[in-house]
Amino acid sequence: MGFEFDAGTIRGLGTLVVAIAFIGLSLWVFSPRRKSEFDDATMLPFADEPSPTDAQAEPATRSTRP
C-alpha cells in the first residue's frame, strides 16, 4: 500500500522543481522593483572609462613639446 518511487516519478519531481525555479527566477528578473538595479548593473562594464569631459582635459604629466 506504500508509494514507490520509480525513475519516472523522480524525473517528474525533478522537472517540477526546475520549472518552479525557472518561474521564480523569471518573476524576480522581470520585477519592476529590480529595474533600477539592473539598469545600474548594465553600465558596470563602462564604469572605469573616462567621461567625455575627462577625455578632453590634458593630463598634468604630459609634455607639451612638439
Backbone torsions as a table, in degrees:
resi	resn	phi	psi	omega
1	MET	NA	-6.7	179.5
2	GLY	-77.4	159.9	179.8
3	PHE	-90.0	126.9	-178.7
4	GLU	-102.3	137.3	177.2
5	PHE	-93.2	112.1	173.3
6	ASP	-102.5	178.9	-175.6
7	ALA	-61.4	-38.0	-179.9
8	GLY	-65.0	-39.1	179.3
9	THR	-66.9	-42.8	180.0
10	ILE	-65.3	-42.3	176.9
11	ARG	-63.7	-39.4	178.2
12	GLY	-64.2	-42.5	177.4
13	LEU	-65.8	-38.3	176.8
14	GLY	-63.0	-41.9	177.6
15	THR	-63.9	-40.0	178.6
16	LEU	-63.5	-43.5	178.9
17	VAL	-62.9	-44.8	179.3
18	VAL	-64.8	-40.1	179.5
19	ALA	-64.5	-42.0	178.5
20	ILE	-65.3	-41.4	177.6
21	ALA	-63.6	-41.4	178.9
22	PHE	-62.6	-45.4	179.9
23	ILE	-64.3	-43.6	178.9
24	GLY	-63.2	-43.8	178.9
25	LEU	-65.3	-39.9	178.2
26	SER	-63.5	-42.0	177.6
27	LEU	-64.4	-37.5	179.3
28	TRP	-67.3	-44.3	-177.4
29	VAL	-66.8	-42.3	-175.3
30	PHE	-93.7	14.2	177.8
31	SER	-70.2	132.1	179.1
32	PRO	-61.2	-26.7	179.6
33	ARG	-67.5	-23.7	-177.6
34	ARG	-91.9	-5.6	-174.0
35	LYS	-57.8	-44.9	-178.3
36	SER	-65.3	-38.1	177.0
37	GLU	-61.4	-45.8	-177.6
38	PHE	-71.6	-32.7	175.7
39	ASP	-64.2	-40.4	176.0
40	ASP	-65.0	-40.5	-178.8
41	ALA	-67.0	-30.1	179.2
42	THR	-68.0	-22.4	-179.4
43	MET	-91.6	-5.2	-178.3
44	LEU	-57.5	-38.2	178.6
45	PRO	-62.1	-21.3	-178.0
46	PHE	-101.8	6.4	-173.5
47	ALA	-66.0	-30.0	-176.9
48	ASP	-92.8	0.0	177.7
49	GLU	-79.8	142.7	179.6
50	PRO	-69.1	149.1	176.8
51	SER	-74.6	162.9	-179.0
52	PRO	-57.9	-32.8	179.2
53	THR	-71.8	-33.1	177.5
54	ASP	-71.8	-31.7	-177.9
55	ALA	-69.1	-28.4	-178.7
56	GLN	-81.4	-24.0	-178.3
57	ALA	-74.6	139.2	178.3
58	GLU	-78.6	135.3	175.9
59	PRO	-68.3	149.4	-176.2
60	ALA	-67.8	-25.4	-175.8
61	THR	-92.7	-1.1	-177.8
62	ARG	-81.9	136.4	179.6
63	SER	-77.2	143.7	177.4
64	THR	-103.7	6.9	178.0
65	ARG	-74.0	146.5	179.9
66	PRO	-71.2	NA	NA
